[in-house]
Amino acid sequence: MKELWYHEQGDRSWLVVTRNTITHEITSVELARDVARSMGRTK
């Protein structure tokens, strides 16, 4: 499952976190802005 997380206590960036909802294992973390850019979005 992909979720959008806000890193409030750190650098205040938005993250796209992919995790297993049963085991809670996080399998990937990407900056949301990078994901948006890869999809052709400019803002």
N, C-alpha and C positions, 0 to 999 in steps of 0.2 A: 504494500500500500504506500502511495506517495502522500506525504503530508507537507503542509507549509508551516514552518516554525519561525518565530521571531526571536532573535538572539538578543534579548533585552539587556542582560547583564554584561554582555561583551561589546562587540562593535556595532550592535543594533542593526544587523543585516538580516534579511529574509533568506531562509534556507529551504530547499526542497529535500526532505528527508525520506528515504525509502526504507521501510522497516517491516518486519514480520509482526503482525498484530497478535499472534499467539505467543511467540517467544520474546517479543520486543527487541529482537536482534536488528540492529541498524546495518543495512547493507550498502548504503551510499548516502552521501551528503553533497549537495551542490548549491552554489549561490543561485538564488532565484533569478537574479538579473542575467546570469550566464545561460540559464535554461530558456528564459524569454528571448534572448538574442539568438540562440540556436534555432528557435522557432520562427525567426524572422521579425520579431518585435523590436522596435527601436526605443520605446519608452516603457 
